[in-house]
Structures are given as C-alpha cells and as structure tokens.
C-alpha cells in the first residue's frame, strides 16, 4: 500500500511539473515571440479608430440669413453586457415610447451581451436623452453628439436647398452641388479604451485638425422666397395642379431670387422624408416656355432687318391659317404695331415673323439666346431643353415654336 501511495504521489508531481513547463513555454511564446494576431486583437480591444466629419458649412441667402445649418444632436448608446437578462424587457418597454423605437427592436439590441456599444437611436432631443439615461443602471446608457442638418425655414426652398444623408454627404439640391465646399475636412483620431470598453482618452499624436466647411451665400432672397411660396399655395388652392413651380429673377443681373416648388415638404422631418416631394420641378422638368419666346422672335426679326420698330402687322382679326391648321389670338386685333404684337401677346403676329425668318435663322437665333442648352446653375438633374431641327421642322411647327408651344 505504501509503495502504491509513493508511486501515485510521484506521478502527480511529474504531471504538475509538466504542467508548469507547458505554462512556461506558452508564457515565453506570448512574451518573447512576435504574434501579429494577438497584437491585432489587443489593438482592437483597447484602441478604436474614430472618424469625425468637420462641421458642415452654412447655406445663406443674399442677406446672410441662414437657409441651412448644422446642429449637434444626441445619439443614444447602450452597453448590453451590463444588463441582466431579466432587466432587458422592462428597460425596452420604458425606452420604446420615449425614443420612438419599436420595443422588439430594442429587446434584440439590448440582448447582444457580447457587445459593449450598441446604437439604439439617433437624433434625440437632449431632454429625452437625459430622461432615457435615468431608466438604466449607471454607465449602461450614454449619449454621443452627432451633427444633424437643420433647415430653419422648414419647407422654404426645400427642393432647391436639398438634403444631407446620414453619411454627412449632400444627396440633393445645393447640398449636393456644393457638397465638397460645404463638407470641409475630416477629423481622425484613435480612441483609447480600458479593459471594460470605456473611453479613457485620445491619442494626441494621431489627431489631425479639420477645418470646418465653407459658408456659401446664395442669391436667394428669403423674403421674396416666402412671397413666391405663398403665391404657389394660392395657385394650388385655386387650380389644384399636380405640381407647380415659380422662379423669380433679377432682370438686371440674372440673379435667381427665389425658386419655389409644389408639392414640397419639411426636410427636418427625416422619418417622413420623401424625395419625390423634394423634386425641383423648376430645373428638372422640360416645359413649354410659352409667350416668353415672342420678344425673342421680334428681336431676331429686327436684327435681320425683316421688320422695323415702327412697322405695323396684320393680325387677321385673331384667326389665321397655316396649312390646314388655324392659329388664334386670345386678344383679337387687325393691324397693330410691332410693339403691340408683344403687348397683346399675338400668336399670329409672332408666327408671321417666324415664317419670314425661316427655320434656319429662327432655330439658330434661339440657340444663340441659349435655348436648348443647360443654364449651368449647378443644380443636380438640370435639363437642357429641346428644340426641333431646322432641317425637319414643318411650317405649322415653326409657327407654334415661335410662341413657345408644341
């Protein structure tokens, strides 16, 4: 019996010795041998690369009033590893109506107990974020600031101004056209964390300062924009069109003072954001220009010497046939002056001038005026417009084109 006890003790001692030798070898390997996998794992655990966008520049009207700016809004985060399974459902039930997130979604997020940082929701009101933090144990919920685009005028010029996505990039309108100038630089640093995953500082040597985005002053006049939008609302109430748009230009300089569109919406309401309601019809829809073409035709006729400024024209009493078609005037007259052709907006007088000019000169003259080319405002989706070919246009089409219709 004694011999067996001694042998058993010796075997245990040998096993323990081999165990210590194995541990020593593993320890030596960890401490002395370069292990890229373990180094990478430690770096991920204690250092978190962070990329922050610089504050986006403001969009201003011509008087310096803010059309679009950026404000800091809280994001609510959670550390599920600090929650017991029994605490998850009650916490989700309390948070759901407060932060407007479905209760089942919150339960799923809070159940990720292997995660130390889970985003619960974005763009909370500061008071709501503070109240939410009181529902959970200390350090379980916290907030971080995120920049959100804010439009003080709400629906005012919303289709023209456009929107910014969650990635801080302009997605439509001027926000997209001037995204590079508005966006500014990027702020990069490494966030250090302790063994519990809590932020403990920043590595100053890795920080790169970032310049804020540029301010851009537009030619829009907020007061005129308000008047334009009110005028469109009156049109919608009176005529109920599918869409309507209005552009106000300063004649002396060509500056655009207002661009109004209906339908429209408030881009601050991101949950209800519908890009169809932010379509800038004024720049992306091709429409018949109508009677604004008539002064251009008169100018071309004068330039070509076809008529003189004091010449009279016979407007046929308001009815005139071109081929098998009849052209009519809304304000019938017989013989009127060239100036009265424009004053009374005579289709017949304008069509006669166009036919005298001929297709080649009329279409070339329109092209010289910039018709059929993009204006170059830099608005996404801007259409260039269409002109018929001088080689294939028919006489009746030449006549109707002269007064801005099909």
C-alpha positions as CSV (number, residue, x, y, z in Angstrom):
1,X,0.0,0.0,0.0
2,X,2.8,2.4,0.9
3,X,4.6,1.6,-2.4
4,X,1.4,2.5,-4.4
5,X,1.0,5.7,-2.5
6,X,4.5,6.8,-3.2
7,X,4.1,5.9,-6.9
8,X,0.9,7.9,-7.1
9,X,2.5,10.9,-5.5
10,X,5.4,10.7,-7.8
11,X,3.1,10.6,-10.9
12,X,1.2,13.6,-9.7
13,X,4.4,15.5,-9.1
14,X,5.6,14.6,-12.6
15,X,2.2,15.8,-14.1
16,X,2.4,19.1,-12.2
17,X,5.9,19.6,-13.4
18,X,5.0,19.0,-17.0
19,X,2.0,21.5,-16.5
20,X,4.4,24.2,-15.2
21,X,6.7,23.5,-18.1
22,X,3.8,23.9,-20.6
23,X,2.7,27.1,-19.0
24,X,6.2,28.5,-19.1
25,X,6.5,27.6,-22.8
26,X,3.2,29.4,-23.6
27,X,4.2,32.4,-21.5
28,X,7.5,32.6,-23.2
29,X,5.8,32.4,-26.6
30,X,3.4,35.2,-25.7
31,X,6.1,37.4,-24.2
32,X,9.1,36.8,-26.4
33,X,7.7,35.7,-29.8
34,X,6.1,38.4,-32.1
35,X,2.4,37.4,-32.6
36,X,0.7,39.6,-35.1
37,X,-2.8,38.1,-34.4
38,X,-2.6,38.7,-30.7
39,X,-1.3,42.2,-31.2
40,X,-4.1,43.0,-33.6
41,X,-6.7,41.6,-31.2
42,X,-5.3,43.8,-28.3
43,X,-5.3,46.8,-30.6
44,X,-8.9,46.3,-31.4
45,X,-9.8,45.8,-27.8
46,X,-8.0,48.9,-26.5
47,X,-7.9,51.3,-29.5
48,X,-10.8,52.3,-31.6
49,X,-10.2,54.4,-34.8
50,X,-12.7,57.2,-34.9
51,X,-13.5,59.4,-38.0
52,X,-15.4,62.6,-37.4
53,X,-16.6,65.0,-40.1
54,X,-15.9,68.7,-39.6
55,X,-18.9,70.9,-39.1
56,X,-20.6,71.4,-42.4
57,X,-20.8,75.0,-43.7
58,X,-24.0,77.0,-43.7
59,X,-26.1,77.9,-46.7
60,X,-27.1,81.6,-46.6
61,X,-29.5,83.8,-48.5
62,X,-28.2,87.0,-50.1
63,X,-28.8,89.0,-46.9
64,X,-26.9,86.5,-44.8
65,X,-29.9,84.8,-43.3
66,X,-29.4,81.0,-42.7
67,X,-31.1,78.6,-45.1
68,X,-29.3,75.5,-43.8
69,X,-27.0,74.9,-40.8
70,X,-25.7,72.1,-38.7
71,X,-26.5,71.4,-35.1
72,X,-25.3,68.7,-32.6
73,X,-28.0,66.1,-31.7
74,X,-27.5,63.2,-29.2
75,X,-27.3,59.6,-30.2
76,X,-28.3,57.0,-27.5
77,X,-25.9,54.1,-27.0
78,X,-26.1,51.1,-24.6
79,X,-23.7,48.6,-23.1
80,X,-25.7,45.3,-23.1
81,X,-23.0,43.5,-21.1
82,X,-24.0,45.4,-18.0
83,X,-27.7,44.2,-18.2
84,X,-29.1,41.0,-16.7
85,X,-31.4,39.0,-18.9
86,X,-34.3,39.9,-16.6
87,X,-33.7,43.6,-16.9
88,X,-33.8,43.8,-20.8
89,X,-37.6,43.6,-21.4
90,X,-38.6,46.1,-18.7
91,X,-35.9,48.6,-19.9
92,X,-37.1,48.2,-23.6
93,X,-40.7,48.8,-22.5
94,X,-39.7,52.1,-20.8
95,X,-37.5,53.3,-23.6
96,X,-39.7,52.4,-26.6
97,X,-42.3,55.2,-26.3
98,X,-39.7,57.7,-25.1
99,X,-37.3,57.3,-28.0
100,X,-39.9,56.2,-30.6
101,X,-38.2,52.8,-31.4
102,X,-40.1,49.6,-31.6
103,X,-39.9,47.6,-28.3
104,X,-39.0,44.3,-30.1
105,X,-36.1,46.1,-31.9
106,X,-34.8,47.4,-28.6
107,X,-35.0,43.9,-27.0
108,X,-32.9,42.5,-29.8
109,X,-30.3,45.3,-29.5
110,X,-30.1,45.1,-25.7
111,X,-29.7,41.3,-25.8
112,X,-26.4,41.5,-27.6
113,X,-24.5,40.9,-24.4
114,X,-21.2,40.3,-26.2
115,X,-21.2,43.9,-27.4
116,X,-20.0,46.9,-25.4
117,X,-21.5,49.6,-27.6
118,X,-24.8,49.3,-29.4
119,X,-26.5,52.3,-31.1
120,X,-30.2,52.5,-30.0
121,X,-31.3,55.6,-31.9
122,X,-30.1,58.8,-33.5
123,X,-31.1,62.5,-33.3
124,X,-32.8,62.6,-29.9
125,X,-33.9,65.7,-28.2
126,X,-31.4,66.5,-25.5
127,X,-34.1,66.4,-22.8
128,X,-35.3,63.0,-24.0
129,X,-31.8,61.6,-24.0
130,X,-31.2,62.7,-20.4
131,X,-34.5,61.1,-19.3
132,X,-33.7,57.8,-21.0
133,X,-30.4,57.5,-19.2
134,X,-32.2,57.5,-15.8
135,X,-34.1,54.3,-16.7
136,X,-30.9,52.1,-16.7
137,X,-28.1,51.3,-14.3
138,X,-25.1,53.6,-14.2
139,X,-22.9,53.5,-17.3
140,X,-25.4,51.3,-19.2
141,X,-26.8,54.1,-21.4
142,X,-24.9,57.2,-22.6
143,X,-25.1,59.7,-25.4
144,X,-22.7,60.9,-28.1
145,X,-23.1,64.1,-30.2
146,X,-23.8,63.7,-33.9
147,X,-24.1,66.5,-36.4
148,X,-27.5,66.9,-38.0
149,X,-28.5,69.3,-40.8
150,X,-31.2,71.8,-39.8
151,X,-33.3,73.9,-42.1
152,X,-34.8,76.9,-40.2
153,X,-37.3,77.7,-43.0
154,X,-38.6,74.1,-42.9
155,X,-40.3,73.7,-46.3
156,X,-39.0,77.0,-47.6
157,X,-37.0,76.5,-50.8
158,X,-36.5,72.9,-49.7
159,X,-36.3,71.4,-53.2
160,X,-33.6,74.0,-54.2
161,X,-31.6,73.6,-51.0
162,X,-31.8,69.8,-50.9
163,X,-30.8,67.4,-48.2
164,X,-27.8,65.7,-46.5
165,X,-27.7,61.9,-45.8
166,X,-26.6,60.2,-42.6
167,X,-23.1,59.9,-44.1
168,X,-22.9,63.7,-44.0
169,X,-22.9,63.9,-47.8
170,X,-25.2,66.0,-49.8
171,X,-27.9,63.9,-51.5
172,X,-29.9,66.5,-53.5
173,X,-30.1,70.2,-54.4
174,X,-27.5,72.8,-53.5
175,X,-26.3,70.5,-50.6
176,X,-25.2,68.0,-53.3
177,X,-24.0,70.5,-55.9
178,X,-21.6,72.2,-53.4
179,X,-21.0,69.2,-51.1
180,X,-17.2,69.4,-51.4
181,X,-17.1,73.1,-50.3
182,X,-19.7,72.7,-47.6
183,X,-18.3,69.4,-46.1
184,X,-14.8,70.6,-45.1
185,X,-12.2,68.3,-43.8
186,X,-12.3,65.1,-41.8
187,X,-11.2,64.7,-38.1
188,X,-9.4,61.4,-37.4
189,X,-8.1,60.1,-34.1
190,X,-7.7,56.8,-32.1
191,X,-9.9,56.5,-29.1
192,X,-8.3,54.6,-26.2
193,X,-10.4,52.3,-24.0
194,X,-9.9,50.4,-20.8
195,X,-10.5,46.7,-20.3
196,X,-14.2,47.3,-19.7
197,X,-14.5,49.1,-23.0
198,X,-14.9,52.6,-21.6
199,X,-13.3,55.6,-23.3
200,X,-10.4,56.9,-21.4
201,X,-8.8,59.5,-23.7
202,X,-7.4,60.2,-27.1
203,X,-4.0,59.6,-28.7
204,X,-3.0,63.2,-29.4
205,X,-0.2,62.2,-31.7
206,X,-2.7,60.7,-34.1
207,X,-5.1,63.6,-34.3
208,X,-5.4,65.7,-37.4
209,X,-7.1,69.0,-37.1
210,X,-10.0,69.6,-39.5
211,X,-11.3,72.8,-41.0
212,X,-15.0,73.5,-41.0
213,X,-16.8,73.6,-44.3
214,X,-17.2,76.8,-46.2
215,X,-20.2,79.1,-45.9
216,X,-22.0,79.6,-49.2
217,X,-24.1,82.8,-49.8
218,X,-26.7,82.2,-52.5
219,X,-28.6,84.8,-54.5
220,X,-31.9,83.7,-52.9
221,X,-33.8,86.4,-51.0
222,X,-35.7,84.8,-48.2
223,X,-38.4,87.5,-48.2
224,X,-39.0,87.0,-51.9
225,X,-38.9,83.3,-51.5
226,X,-41.6,83.5,-48.8
227,X,-43.8,85.5,-51.2
228,X,-43.2,83.1,-54.1
229,X,-44.2,80.1,-51.9
230,X,-47.4,81.9,-50.8
231,X,-48.2,82.6,-54.4
232,X,-47.8,78.9,-55.3
233,X,-50.0,77.9,-52.4
234,X,-52.7,80.2,-53.8
235,X,-52.4,78.5,-57.2
236,X,-52.7,75.1,-55.6
237,X,-55.8,76.2,-53.7
238,X,-57.4,77.7,-56.8
239,X,-56.4,75.2,-59.6
240,X,-55.2,72.0,-57.8
241,X,-52.4,71.2,-60.3
242,X,-50.3,68.1,-59.8
243,X,-47.2,70.3,-59.5
244,X,-46.3,74.0,-59.8
245,X,-43.1,76.0,-59.7
246,X,-42.1,79.6,-59.7
247,X,-38.7,81.2,-60.4
248,X,-38.0,84.9,-59.6
249,X,-35.1,86.5,-61.4
250,X,-33.5,89.9,-61.1
251,X,-33.6,91.2,-64.6
252,X,-30.6,93.5,-64.5
253,X,-28.2,90.8,-63.3
254,X,-29.9,87.4,-64.0
255,X,-29.6,86.6,-60.3
256,X,-32.1,84.0,-59.1
257,X,-34.0,85.5,-56.2
258,X,-36.5,82.6,-55.5
259,X,-37.2,79.1,-56.6
260,X,-40.4,77.7,-55.3
261,X,-41.9,74.2,-55.9
262,X,-45.1,72.4,-55.0
263,X,-45.5,69.7,-53.8
264,X,-43.0,70.2,-51.0
265,X,-42.1,69.0,-47.5
266,X,-40.1,69.9,-44.4
267,X,-36.7,68.1,-44.8
268,X,-36.2,68.4,-41.0
269,X,-38.7,65.5,-40.6
270,X,-36.3,62.7,-41.6
271,X,-38.7,59.9,-40.7
272,X,-41.2,61.2,-43.4
273,X,-38.6,62.2,-45.9
274,X,-39.9,61.6,-49.5
275,X,-37.5,62.6,-52.3
276,X,-40.4,62.8,-54.7
277,X,-41.7,65.8,-52.6
278,X,-38.3,67.4,-52.9
279,X,-38.1,67.3,-56.7
280,X,-37.0,70.7,-58.1
281,X,-39.5,70.9,-60.9
282,X,-38.2,74.3,-61.9
283,X,-34.9,72.8,-63.1
284,X,-35.6,69.1,-63.9
285,X,-38.9,69.4,-65.8
286,X,-38.9,70.3,-69.5
287,X,-41.9,72.6,-70.1
288,X,-43.2,74.7,-73.0
289,X,-41.9,78.2,-72.5
290,X,-45.0,79.9,-73.9
291,X,-45.1,83.6,-74.8
292,X,-41.7,84.4,-73.3
293,X,-40.4,83.4,-76.8
294,X,-42.3,86.2,-78.6
295,X,-39.9,89.0,-77.6
296,X,-37.0,86.8,-78.8
297,X,-38.6,86.3,-82.2
298,X,-39.3,90.1,-82.6
299,X,-35.6,90.8,-81.6
300,X,-34.4,88.3,-84.2
301,X,-36.6,89.8,-86.9
302,X,-35.4,93.3,-86.1
303,X,-31.8,92.1,-86.1
304,X,-32.2,90.5,-89.6
305,X,-33.9,93.7,-91.0
306,X,-37.1,91.8,-91.8
307,X,-39.2,94.5,-89.9
308,X,-38.6,97.9,-88.4
309,X,-39.5,99.1,-85.0
310,X,-42.3,101.4,-86.3
311,X,-43.8,98.8,-88.7
312,X,-47.4,97.6,-88.5
313,X,-48.5,94.0,-88.7
314,X,-51.9,92.5,-89.8
315,X,-53.0,90.0,-87.1
316,X,-56.0,88.9,-89.2
317,X,-58.7,89.6,-86.7
318,X,-57.5,86.8,-84.4
319,X,-57.6,83.9,-86.8
320,X,-55.0,82.8,-89.4
321,X,-54.5,79.5,-91.2
322,X,-51.1,77.9,-91.7
323,X,-51.6,74.9,-94.0
324,X,-54.6,73.0,-92.6
325,X,-54.2,74.4,-89.1
326,X,-55.7,77.6,-87.7
327,X,-53.8,79.9,-85.3
328,X,-55.8,82.0,-82.9
329,X,-55.1,85.0,-80.7
330,X,-56.7,85.4,-77.2
331,X,-56.9,89.2,-77.8
332,X,-58.1,89.5,-81.5
333,X,-56.8,92.6,-83.4
334,X,-56.4,93.6,-87.1
335,X,-53.5,95.9,-87.9
336,X,-51.3,96.6,-84.9
337,X,-47.7,97.9,-84.3
338,X,-44.7,95.7,-83.7
339,X,-44.7,96.7,-80.1
340,X,-48.4,95.8,-79.7
341,X,-47.6,92.3,-81.1
342,X,-45.7,91.8,-77.8
343,X,-48.2,93.9,-75.7
344,X,-51.2,91.9,-76.8
345,X,-49.1,88.6,-77.0
346,X,-50.2,87.9,-80.5
347,X,-49.6,84.4,-81.7
348,X,-50.4,85.4,-85.3
349,X,-48.0,88.4,-85.4
350,X,-45.2,86.3,-84.0
351,X,-45.8,83.3,-86.3
352,X,-45.7,85.6,-89.4
353,X,-42.3,86.9,-88.3
354,X,-41.0,83.4,-87.7
355,X,-42.1,82.2,-91.2
356,X,-40.4,85.3,-92.7
357,X,-37.2,84.5,-90.8
358,X,-37.3,80.9,-91.9
359,X,-36.4,77.7,-89.9
360,X,-32.6,78.0,-90.1
361,X,-32.4,81.6,-88.8
362,X,-35.1,81.1,-86.2
363,X,-33.6,78.0,-84.7
364,X,-30.1,79.3,-84.9
365,X,-31.2,82.5,-83.2
366,X,-32.9,80.6,-80.4
367,X,-29.7,78.7,-79.9
368,X,-27.7,81.9,-79.7
369,X,-30.1,83.0,-76.9
370,X,-29.1,79.8,-75.1
371,X,-32.3,77.9,-75.8
372,X,-31.7,74.1,-75.7
373,X,-28.6,74.4,-73.5
374,X,-28.2,73.9,-69.8
375,X,-28.2,77.2,-67.9
376,X,-25.3,75.9,-65.7
377,X,-26.8,76.7,-62.3
378,X,-25.1,73.6,-60.9
379,X,-28.4,72.1,-59.7
380,X,-28.5,68.3,-60.0
381,X,-30.7,66.9,-62.7
382,X,-30.9,70.3,-64.6
383,X,-32.4,69.7,-68.1
384,X,-31.2,71.5,-71.2
385,X,-34.5,71.7,-73.1
386,X,-35.3,70.7,-76.6
387,X,-35.5,72.4,-80.0
388,X,-36.7,71.0,-83.2
389,X,-34.2,70.5,-86.1
390,X,-34.3,73.3,-88.7
391,X,-34.0,70.6,-91.4
392,X,-37.2,68.7,-90.5
393,X,-39.5,71.3,-88.8
394,X,-42.8,71.8,-90.6
395,X,-44.3,75.3,-91.2
396,X,-47.0,74.8,-88.6
397,X,-44.4,73.6,-86.1
398,X,-42.2,76.6,-86.9
399,X,-45.2,78.9,-86.2
400,X,-46.1,77.2,-82.9
401,X,-42.5,77.1,-81.8
402,X,-42.2,80.9,-82.3
403,X,-44.7,81.4,-79.5
404,X,-43.4,78.7,-77.2
405,X,-45.8,75.9,-77.8
406,X,-45.6,72.4,-79.3
